[in-house]
Amino acid sequence: MPINILMPALSPTMTEGTLARWLVKEGDTVNSGDILAEIETDKATMEVETIDEGTIAKILIPDGSEGVQVNQVIAIILEEDEDASALDAAAPAPAAKPETVKEAPVATAAPVPQVVPAPAAPAAPIAASGDRVFASPLARRMASQKDLDLSAVQGTGPHGRIVKADILTALEQGTGKAVAQAASPSAPAPKAAAPTSSGPNARELADLLGMEYELEPLSSIRRVIANRLTESKQTVPHFYLSVDCEMDKLLAFRKELNASGDVKISVNDFVIRAAALALKKVPAANASYSEEGILSYKNADISVAVATPTGLITPIIKAAEGKGLGVISSEMKDLAGRARDGKLKPEEYQGGTFSISNLGMFGIKDFSAIINPPQGCILAVGAGEQRPVVKDGALAIATVMTCTLSVDHRVVDGAVGAEFMAAFKTLIQEPLSMLL
């Protein structure tokens, strides 16, 4: 019988993606292991193989389609000895289901927008098998942050599972929040919704004033960056700690290493190594907050911000505390190159414990970075520049680099953050200690 090819989940948090390009066409014969298409996730473009054999009978999702839900049917393969008549029996249910379910609440809400509880009626099938509500981890986190009642949200994912798009729809319609408030009239008032501009948005204002512009659609990665950083600033209590690090010894040591070795070490490699060793000295800073408790990590997996044509991505140097400068340098060059080409694997940019954002190469003196959830800290590194300093009561000139640690106060206290920065500064100013 015909075989449905589904939109794959290429990472644990992926709920939708962009079908960037088909590498086959209708009528082509494919074998197990053949590359079918390129899928663009929120971080990278990945090739998708087929495990089935047959003929591509129909392509349902064209090139360049955005927002394709995971498990949606994107193509149909006919097995050997099957002809086009077999397509009549093929029922791409996963593709039709999101459209049908999504349209129902809109049709109900449009004529009577003031009746908030109306869209909640279809929620019963979600818990038909018991009290459990099936939802993705991302959807549960979003619902918790926005005070939504998941049992009042209609799921459009596989088998009625609630996904990110369902939460966004519920927020627009006020579905889950209205039910939660009605169920607990004596409960404290929920947190106010995120502030929004009371006037026209940028595009509306430009159109109103006749301003000339070019509109570039949001890429998947840019949309995720916008959502995650907005979430971080609104929900994570940031505080900031800055230190000035003298780096003349580091620059001299780096010059000697690069003159005698095949691997060229960058200042950023020293920063990664110093941050990892400082986390080993102050393990309380290598932690994340969760509703169940504080996660203290055994290894320093350092996420390093890399600018790409489509947005920021943070490849990870795993267990950096156990790697020398040469290894860190080689890994970082490889990861950064593949990040810019969109060739990273999910495990290479997901799951870091601490982030570094270095804008020193652009001449930025100092800045404060936004924490990358669920991590507890991110270190912003500025440019090294000659500044006047006081040494032994006399004025002198030194090369100084300002570094600022952004800290999640729920998991890392001020004293712990200060202890980490003191350890980091010592390592930068005494680079030979990084070799011990």
C-alpha positions as CSV (number, residue, x, y, z in Angstrom):
1,M,0.0,0.0,0.0
2,P,1.1,3.6,-0.4
3,I,3.7,4.9,2.1
4,N,3.3,8.3,3.7
5,I,6.5,10.3,4.2
6,L,6.1,12.5,7.3
7,M,7.8,15.7,8.3
8,P,10.5,14.4,10.7
9,A,11.4,15.7,14.2
10,L,15.1,16.5,13.8
11,S,15.6,17.7,17.4
12,P,13.8,17.0,20.7
13,T,12.2,20.5,20.7
14,M,11.2,20.7,17.1
15,T,7.5,21.1,16.4
16,E,7.7,22.6,12.9
17,G,10.2,23.4,10.2
18,T,10.7,24.7,6.7
19,L,10.8,22.2,3.8
20,A,13.7,24.1,2.1
21,R,14.2,21.9,-1.0
22,W,13.2,18.6,-2.6
23,L,16.0,16.6,-4.0
24,V,13.6,14.2,-5.8
25,K,10.6,14.8,-8.0
26,E,7.4,12.9,-8.7
27,G,8.1,9.8,-10.7
28,D,11.6,9.2,-9.3
29,T,12.5,5.8,-8.0
30,V,14.1,5.9,-4.5
31,N,15.9,3.3,-2.4
32,S,16.6,3.1,1.3
33,G,19.2,5.6,2.3
34,D,18.5,8.0,-0.6
35,I,18.3,11.7,0.3
36,L,14.7,13.1,-0.2
37,A,14.8,16.7,0.9
38,E,16.5,19.4,2.9
39,I,14.7,20.5,6.1
40,E,15.5,23.8,7.7
41,T,15.0,23.7,11.5
42,D,15.4,26.7,13.9
43,K,19.2,26.2,13.9
44,A,20.4,24.3,10.8
45,T,19.5,22.8,7.5
46,M,19.6,19.0,7.5
47,E,19.2,16.3,4.9
48,V,16.4,13.7,5.3
49,E,16.9,10.1,4.1
50,T,14.2,7.6,3.2
51,I,14.1,4.1,4.7
52,D,11.5,2.9,2.2
53,E,11.8,1.9,-1.4
54,G,9.4,2.7,-4.3
55,T,8.4,5.6,-6.6
56,I,7.6,9.2,-5.5
57,A,4.0,9.3,-6.4
58,K,3.0,12.7,-5.1
59,I,4.7,15.6,-3.4
60,L,2.2,17.3,-1.1
61,I,4.4,20.1,0.4
62,P,6.3,22.2,-2.1
63,D,9.8,23.7,-1.8
64,G,10.1,26.6,0.5
65,S,7.0,25.8,2.6
66,E,7.4,27.2,6.1
67,G,5.7,26.1,9.4
68,V,5.3,22.5,8.3
69,Q,4.2,20.6,11.4
70,V,6.1,17.6,12.6
71,N,4.4,14.3,11.5
72,Q,2.5,16.1,8.7
73,V,2.5,14.1,5.4
74,I,4.8,15.7,2.9
75,A,4.9,13.1,0.2
76,I,3.6,9.6,-0.8
77,I,5.7,6.7,-2.1
78,L,4.1,3.8,-4.1
79,E,5.7,0.4,-3.6
80,E,6.7,-1.9,-6.4
81,D,3.8,-3.1,-8.6
82,E,1.5,-0.3,-7.3
83,D,0.0,2.3,-9.7
84,A,-1.6,5.7,-9.4
85,S,-5.0,4.2,-8.6
86,A,-3.6,3.2,-5.2
87,L,-3.3,6.8,-4.2
88,D,-7.1,6.9,-3.8
89,A,-6.6,4.6,-0.8
90,A,-3.9,6.7,0.7
91,A,-5.2,9.0,3.5
92,P,-2.7,11.5,4.6
93,A,-4.5,12.0,7.9
94,P,-1.6,13.8,9.7
95,A,-1.6,16.5,7.0
96,A,-5.3,17.2,7.2
97,K,-5.7,17.0,10.9
98,P,-4.0,20.3,11.9
99,E,-6.0,22.3,9.3
100,T,-9.3,20.8,10.4
101,V,-8.7,21.3,14.1
102,K,-7.3,24.8,13.7
103,E,-10.2,26.0,11.7
104,A,-12.8,24.9,14.3
105,P,-12.0,27.3,17.1
106,V,-11.8,30.2,14.6
107,A,-15.2,29.5,13.2
108,T,-16.6,29.3,16.8
109,A,-14.9,32.4,18.1
110,A,-15.4,34.7,15.1
111,P,-19.2,35.3,15.4
112,V,-19.1,35.6,19.2
113,P,-15.7,36.9,20.2
114,Q,-16.9,38.0,23.6
115,V,-17.7,34.4,24.7
116,V,-14.3,33.3,25.8
117,P,-15.0,29.8,27.1
118,A,-16.6,28.6,23.8
119,P,-13.4,27.2,22.2
120,A,-12.7,25.1,25.3
121,A,-15.4,22.5,24.4
122,P,-13.2,20.4,22.0
123,A,-10.6,19.9,24.7
124,A,-12.3,16.6,26.0
125,P,-10.6,14.3,23.5
126,I,-7.2,15.2,24.8
127,A,-7.8,13.5,28.1
128,A,-10.0,10.8,26.8
129,S,-7.5,8.1,27.9
130,G,-7.3,9.4,31.5
131,D,-6.5,12.5,33.4
132,R,-3.2,13.1,31.7
133,V,-3.0,15.9,29.2
134,F,-0.6,15.2,26.3
135,A,1.7,18.1,25.5
136,S,5.2,18.7,24.3
137,P,7.7,20.0,26.9
138,L,7.9,23.4,25.1
139,A,4.1,23.7,25.2
140,R,4.0,22.8,28.9
141,R,6.6,25.4,29.7
142,M,4.8,28.1,27.7
143,A,1.5,27.3,29.3
144,S,3.1,27.5,32.8
145,Q,4.6,30.8,32.1
146,K,1.4,32.3,30.7
147,D,-0.9,30.7,33.3
148,L,-2.8,28.6,30.7
149,D,-4.9,25.6,31.6
150,L,-3.7,22.9,29.3
151,S,-6.9,20.9,29.7
152,A,-8.7,23.8,28.0
153,V,-6.4,23.8,24.9
154,Q,-7.2,21.8,21.8
155,G,-4.1,19.9,20.6
156,T,-3.4,19.6,16.9
157,G,-0.2,17.5,17.1
158,P,0.0,13.7,16.6
159,H,-2.8,11.9,18.5
160,G,-4.2,15.3,19.8
161,R,-0.9,16.3,21.4
162,I,-0.6,20.0,22.4
163,V,2.2,21.7,20.6
164,K,3.6,25.3,20.5
165,A,1.2,26.5,17.8
166,D,-1.8,25.4,20.0
167,I,-0.5,27.5,22.9
168,L,0.0,30.5,20.6
169,T,-3.6,30.1,19.3
170,A,-4.9,29.8,22.9
171,L,-3.1,33.0,23.9
172,E,-4.6,34.9,21.0
173,Q,-8.1,33.7,21.8
174,G,-7.8,33.8,25.6
175,T,-9.0,30.2,25.8
176,G,-6.9,28.5,28.5
177,K,-6.4,31.6,30.6
178,A,-10.2,32.3,30.8
179,V,-11.0,28.8,31.9
180,A,-8.3,28.9,34.6
181,Q,-9.6,32.1,36.0
182,A,-13.2,30.9,36.0
183,A,-12.2,27.7,37.8
184,S,-10.5,29.6,40.6
185,P,-12.4,32.8,41.2
186,S,-10.7,33.4,44.6
187,A,-7.2,32.8,43.2
188,P,-4.8,35.7,42.9
189,A,-5.0,37.7,39.7
190,P,-2.7,36.2,37.0
191,K,0.4,38.1,35.9
192,A,-0.3,40.8,33.4
193,A,0.3,39.9,29.8
194,A,3.6,41.0,28.2
195,P,3.6,44.7,27.4
196,T,2.9,45.6,23.8
197,S,3.1,48.8,21.9
198,S,-0.1,50.8,22.0
199,G,0.5,52.4,18.7
200,P,1.1,51.0,15.2
201,N,3.9,48.4,14.7
202,A,6.9,49.2,12.5
203,R,5.3,48.1,9.2
204,E,2.0,49.8,9.9
205,L,3.8,53.1,10.7
206,A,5.9,52.9,7.6
207,D,2.9,52.3,5.4
208,L,1.0,55.1,7.1
209,L,3.9,57.6,6.6
210,G,4.7,56.4,3.1
211,M,8.3,55.3,4.2
212,E,10.2,53.1,1.7
213,Y,11.4,49.8,3.0
214,E,12.1,46.2,2.0
215,L,10.3,43.4,4.0
216,E,12.5,40.4,4.7
217,P,10.4,37.5,6.0
218,L,11.5,36.0,9.4
219,S,13.6,32.9,9.0
220,S,13.0,30.0,11.4
221,I,16.1,30.8,13.4
222,R,15.3,34.5,13.6
223,R,11.8,33.8,14.9
224,V,13.1,31.4,17.5
225,I,15.8,34.0,18.6
226,A,13.1,36.6,19.0
227,N,10.8,34.4,21.0
228,R,13.5,32.9,23.3
229,L,15.2,36.2,24.1
230,T,11.9,38.0,24.8
231,E,11.0,35.1,27.1
232,S,14.4,35.3,28.8
233,K,14.1,39.1,29.5
234,Q,10.5,38.8,30.7
235,T,10.8,35.7,32.9
236,V,14.5,35.5,34.1
237,P,15.6,37.9,36.9
238,H,18.9,39.1,35.4
239,F,21.7,40.8,37.4
240,Y,25.1,41.8,36.1
241,L,28.7,41.6,37.4
242,S,31.7,43.2,35.5
243,V,35.4,42.9,35.9
244,D,38.4,44.4,34.1
245,C,41.0,41.9,33.2
246,E,44.6,42.9,32.4
247,M,45.7,40.7,29.5
248,D,49.3,41.7,28.6
249,K,50.7,38.4,30.0
250,L,48.0,36.5,28.0
251,L,48.8,38.2,24.8
252,A,52.6,37.6,25.3
253,F,51.9,33.9,26.1
254,R,49.6,33.6,23.1
255,K,52.3,35.0,20.8
256,E,54.8,32.4,22.0
257,L,52.4,29.6,21.6
258,N,51.4,30.6,18.0
259,A,55.1,31.1,17.0
260,S,56.0,27.6,18.1
261,G,52.9,25.5,17.3
262,D,50.8,24.5,14.3
263,V,47.5,25.5,15.9
264,K,46.8,29.2,16.1
265,I,45.2,30.0,19.5
266,S,42.8,33.0,19.6
267,V,42.0,35.2,22.6
268,N,38.5,33.6,22.5
269,D,40.1,30.1,23.0
270,F,41.7,31.4,26.2
271,V,38.4,32.9,27.3
272,I,36.6,29.5,26.8
273,R,39.3,27.7,28.7
274,A,39.3,30.2,31.5
275,A,35.5,30.1,31.9
276,A,35.5,26.3,32.0
277,L,38.2,26.2,34.6
278,A,36.5,28.9,36.7
279,L,33.3,26.8,36.6
280,K,35.3,23.8,37.9
281,K,36.6,26.0,40.7
282,V,33.1,27.5,41.4
283,P,30.7,24.6,40.5
284,A,27.7,26.5,42.0
285,A,27.8,28.8,38.9
286,N,27.5,25.9,36.5
287,A,23.8,25.4,37.2
288,S,20.3,25.9,35.9
289,Y,16.9,26.6,37.5
290,S,13.9,24.3,37.1
291,E,10.6,24.1,39.0
292,E,11.7,20.8,40.5
293,G,15.0,22.2,41.8
294,I,18.5,23.4,40.9
295,L,20.4,21.4,38.3
296,S,24.1,21.3,39.1
297,Y,26.1,20.1,36.1
298,K,29.2,17.9,36.3
299,N,30.8,19.2,33.1
300,A,31.4,22.7,31.8
301,D,29.7,22.5,28.3
302,I,30.5,26.0,27.0
303,S,28.1,27.4,24.4
304,V,29.8,30.0,22.2
305,A,27.8,32.6,20.3
306,V,28.5,32.5,16.5
307,A,27.0,35.0,14.1
308,T,25.6,33.4,10.9
309,P,23.8,35.0,7.9
310,T,20.4,33.9,9.3
311,G,21.0,34.7,13.0
312,L,22.9,33.7,16.1
313,I,23.7,30.1,17.0
314,T,25.7,28.7,19.9
315,P,27.7,25.6,19.2
316,I,29.1,23.8,22.2
317,I,32.5,22.8,23.4
318,K,31.6,19.8,25.5
319,A,33.5,19.2,28.8
320,A,35.7,22.1,28.1
321,E,37.3,21.9,31.5
322,G,39.2,18.8,30.4
323,K,40.4,20.1,27.0
324,G,43.6,22.0,26.3
325,L,43.9,25.2,24.3
326,G,44.8,23.4,21.1
327,V,41.8,21.1,21.2
328,I,39.5,23.9,22.0
329,S,40.9,26.0,19.2
330,S,40.5,23.2,16.6
331,E,37.0,22.3,17.8
332,M,35.9,25.9,17.8
333,K,37.1,26.5,14.2
334,D,35.3,23.4,13.0
335,L,32.0,24.2,14.8
336,A,32.0,27.9,13.8
337,G,32.6,27.0,10.2
338,R,29.8,24.4,10.1
339,A,27.5,26.8,12.0
340,R,27.8,29.4,9.3
341,D,27.1,26.8,6.7
342,G,24.0,25.5,8.6
343,K,25.6,22.1,9.0
344,L,25.6,21.6,12.7
345,K,23.9,18.5,14.2
346,P,21.3,19.2,17.0
347,E,23.5,17.7,19.7
348,E,26.2,20.2,18.7
349,Y,24.2,23.3,19.6
350,Q,21.7,22.0,22.2
351,G,22.4,21.3,25.9
352,G,25.2,23.7,26.9
353,T,25.5,24.7,30.6
354,F,27.1,28.2,30.2
355,S,27.4,30.7,27.3
356,I,30.0,33.1,26.1
357,S,29.3,36.0,23.7
358,N,32.5,37.8,22.5
359,L,32.1,41.1,20.6
360,G,35.7,42.2,21.2
361,M,36.7,41.6,17.6
362,F,34.2,44.3,16.6
363,G,35.7,46.9,19.0
364,I,32.9,46.8,21.5
365,K,34.3,47.9,24.9
366,D,31.6,46.3,27.1
367,F,28.0,45.1,27.0
368,S,25.5,42.9,28.8
369,A,24.3,39.8,27.1
370,I,20.8,38.2,27.5
371,I,20.8,34.8,29.3
372,N,20.2,31.8,27.0
373,P,17.5,29.7,28.9
374,P,17.7,27.3,30.6
375,Q,21.3,28.2,31.4
376,G,22.0,30.2,34.5
377,C,24.8,32.5,33.2
378,I,26.3,34.1,30.1
379,L,29.6,35.9,29.9
380,A,29.9,39.0,27.6
381,V,33.4,39.7,26.5
382,G,34.6,43.1,25.3
383,A,37.6,44.3,23.3
384,G,41.1,44.4,24.8
385,E,42.4,48.0,24.7
386,Q,45.2,50.0,26.3
387,R,44.0,51.9,29.3
388,P,45.6,53.8,32.1
389,V,45.9,51.7,35.3
390,V,47.4,52.3,38.7
391,K,50.2,49.8,39.7
392,D,52.0,50.1,43.0
393,G,50.7,53.7,43.4
394,A,52.0,54.8,40.0
395,L,50.1,55.4,36.7
396,A,50.8,52.8,34.0
397,I,49.4,51.5,30.7
398,A,47.9,48.0,30.4
399,T,45.8,46.1,27.9
400,V,42.5,45.7,29.6
401,M,39.4,43.6,28.7
402,T,36.0,44.2,30.3
403,C,33.9,41.1,30.9
404,T,30.3,41.2,32.2
405,L,28.5,38.2,33.6
406,S,24.7,38.1,33.2
407,V,23.2,35.9,36.0
408,D,19.9,34.2,36.7
409,H,19.3,35.2,40.3
410,R,17.0,32.3,40.8
411,V,19.9,29.9,40.6
412,V,23.1,31.9,41.2
413,D,23.5,34.3,44.0
414,G,25.6,37.5,43.9
415,A,28.4,36.1,46.0
416,V,28.6,33.0,43.8
417,G,28.7,35.1,40.7
418,A,31.4,37.3,42.2
419,E,33.5,34.2,43.2
420,F,33.3,32.9,39.6
421,M,34.3,36.3,38.1
422,A,37.3,36.5,40.5
423,A,38.4,33.0,39.5
424,F,38.0,33.9,35.8
425,K,40.0,37.1,36.2
426,T,42.8,35.3,37.9
427,L,43.1,32.8,35.1
428,I,43.0,35.4,32.4
429,Q,45.7,37.5,34.1
430,E,47.9,34.4,34.9
431,P,47.4,32.4,31.7
432,L,50.1,29.8,32.7
433,S,47.7,28.6,35.4
434,M,45.4,27.3,32.6
435,L,48.0,24.7,31.7
436,L,48.1,23.2,35.2
